[in-house]
Amino acid sequence: MLAIDTNVLVRLIARDDGGQAAAAEKFVSGGGWVSHLVLVETIWVLDSVYELDAARIALAVEMLLSHADLVIQDPETVAGALDQFRQKPALGFSDCLILEVARRAGHTPMGTFDRALAKLKGAQLISG
């Protein structure tokens, strides 16, 4: 299975360039692997460039998880992060994914200076 870069994943989601979207679809038609890093970068682009709100970002992640031609790295971890993000969208998807990766790897509590993130199970506020 071939891996894809952020710009390919963005074209598949945004569909704002017909030629690139078609080329991206053709490339992933045999299966495309999406790493956590590419997913986080893509979410950043959807938020900062396309100005999608949390609900639409959550929908995009959900669609990626069920996409017929894409395989997301550790989909159970991403799904867990998506659940947390839907409950606390102000945290941002990347923070939810960072915590979920740590949680599933057994490396908790995860220290943070972020008071909101520290309220989630598996995170611990570090006083400074």
C-alpha positions, 0 to 999 in steps of 0.5 A, spaced: 500 500 500 502 506 498 502 512 503 500 519 501 502 526 503 498 531 506 496 535 499 494 529 496 489 528 502 487 535 502 485 534 495 481 528 496 477 532 501 477 539 499 476 537 491 478 544 490 482 542 484 479 538 479 485 535 476 489 534 482 482 531 485 482 526 480 489 524 480 489 523 487 483 519 487 487 515 481 493 514 486 489 511 492 484 507 488 489 501 489 489 503 497 492 509 500 495 509 507 494 515 511 499 516 517 497 520 524 502 526 521 499 527 515 492 526 518 494 532 523 497 536 518 490 535 514 486 537 520 490 544 520 489 545 513 482 544 513 481 549 520 486 554 518 486 555 510 479 552 509 476 555 516 472 548 517 468 548 524 469 543 529 463 539 526 465 539 519 472 537 521 469 531 525 465 529 519 471 529 515 475 524 520 469 520 520 469 519 513 476 518 512 476 512 517 470 509 513 473 511 506 473 505 501 480 506 499 484 509 505 487 506 511 488 510 517 494 509 521 491 505 528 484 507 526 482 505 533 486 510 536 484 515 531 476 513 532 478 514 540 481 521 539 475 523 534 470 521 540 474 526 545 474 531 540 467 531 539 466 531 546 471 537 547 472 540 540 475 547 543 481 542 545 483 541 537 483 534 534 491 534 534 491 534 542 486 529 542 490 525 538 496 526 542 493 524 548 489 518 545 496 515 542 499 516 549 493 512 552 493 507 548 501 506 548 500 505 556 504 512 557 499 516 562 499 520 565 501 525 559 503 531 562 501 538 560 500 545 561 494 546 558 488 546 563 483 544 558 487 538 556 488 536 563 481 535 565 481 529 560 482 522 563 490 520 562 492 527 562 495 531 568 496 538 569 503 540 570 504 546 575 509 551 573 
